[in-house]
């Protein structure tokens, strides 16, 4: 995949996370100085992973989040009706919905016909981390964000 297309993909997903955060009433800020290749999401307690394929693109998008970031999104997106409990499947579904919203908005911004996404997979645990592929042609990028005292990491993996 050409560098220009990768840049467009990364920028679309980053802008989508900022936009979705704002639309649910949160102040989300990209930590521009910490953007980088590879996977770096320290302190993550939950993650939602979506795959994308089609139109010459293939990869995954993961939103990895610490406990404070999780609490901010669950509280805001549920209107305060849900407690941000990582053992509650309904509270965890908020993270899946956030990932759907970000992915849908990013794909609309990309304006690429034939690009499909998979349903989100939710993962929780103490200090979870993503182990990046070392296969040739696979590129990983981490975009770190701050939200209400917490951290959210957008991890993109692109094949090809």
N, C-alpha and C positions, 0 to 999 in steps of 0.2 A: 504494500500500500504506500502510495506517495506521501511524502512529508506534509504537503499542502492538505491532503484529505484527512490525515491524522490530526493536524492542527484544527481543522474545521470541526471534526468530531469532538475533540477535547473541549474546544470553546463552546460548542452547542450544549454539551452536557453541563459544563460549568455554569453557563448563563441560565440554563433551565433550573438548576438547583437554587441559584440566587432568586430567580423569579417565583418559583413555587414557595420557597421560604417566605418571601414577602407577601405572597397571596394568602398565606395562612396566618399572617400577622407577626412573623418573626423577623428579627434583624439578623440576617446571615451575611457574614463577611468572608471573602476569600483571602486566605493568607498567601498573597502572591509570592512572597519571599521563600516560601516552603514548597512551592509547586516543583515537582521533579519526576524524573523517570523512576521506574521501579515501584515497589509497594512499600508504603510507610504509613501505617495507621495505628500508632501506639495508643494503648488504653481502650481499644475498641471492645465493647461488650455485646454488640449485636450487629448483624449485617443482613442486608437483603441483596440478592444477586439475580441479575437478569441477563439472559443471553440475547444477542442480536445476530441476524444472518440475512443475507440477501443483497442484491444490487452490488455485488463485489465486495461486501463488507462482512466480517465475521469477528465476533468477540464477546466480551462480557462487560457489564457495568455492575459494580458493587457499591452500595452505600454502607460504609462502616461507621459506627457511631459509638461514642462513649455514653456513660450513664446520664450525665447532665444534658447532653444533646438529645438523647432519647426522651428524657423527661420533658424537654422543651417542645419537641415535635408532638409527642402524645398529648400533652396538655392542650397545646394550641389547636391541633387538628381535631380533637374530640370536644372542643369547647369546654374543657375542664371536667367532662363527664367520666373520663377514664383515668385511673391511677396509672402512672408510668411504671408498671410492674413487669419486669422481664420474664416472669413466670406465667404471666397472663397471655394466652394466645390472642385474645382480642386486642390488647395493647400492642402486642407484636405485629398484628396485622396492619397497624398504622404505618410501620416501617415499610411493609410491602406496598401499601398504597402510596406512600411518599415516593418509592422507587418507580412505581408505575407512572405517577404523575410527572416525575422528572424525565423518565425515558420517553414518554409520549410527547412531551413538549420539545425535547431535544430532537426527536425524529421529525417532528413537524418543522422545526427550524432548519434542519438539514435539507428538507424537501427532496428526499430520495424515494423514488417509487420502488416498491417491492421489498422494502426492509421490514422484517418481522422481528418481534420480540417474544421471549418466552415468559410465562408467569414467574413471579419472583419466588425464590427460595429464601427462607429465613433461617439464620444461624445465630445462636447465642452461646455465651460462655465467658469465662474470665479471660481477659486479654487475648481474645481471638485474633488470629492474624491470617493473612492470605499468603500462601507460598507461591511466588511467581514462577511461571514456566521458564525454563532455560532453553526451550526449543528455538531453533533459528527462525527468524521471521516473526516472533511474538514480541510485542512491545507492551510495556506496562507504564502507566502514569498515575500519580497520586495528586489530587487537588484537595488540599486541606482547607476547611472552613471553620469559622468560629460562630457559635450560636448560643446565646443566653448562658454564658459560662461553660459551655460544653464544646465538644469538637465533633465534626462530621467530616468524613473522608470519602471523596468520590474516587474510586479506583477503576480505571479503564484498562482493559486488556484487549489488544487488537492483533489479529492474526493476519499474516500476509504482507 
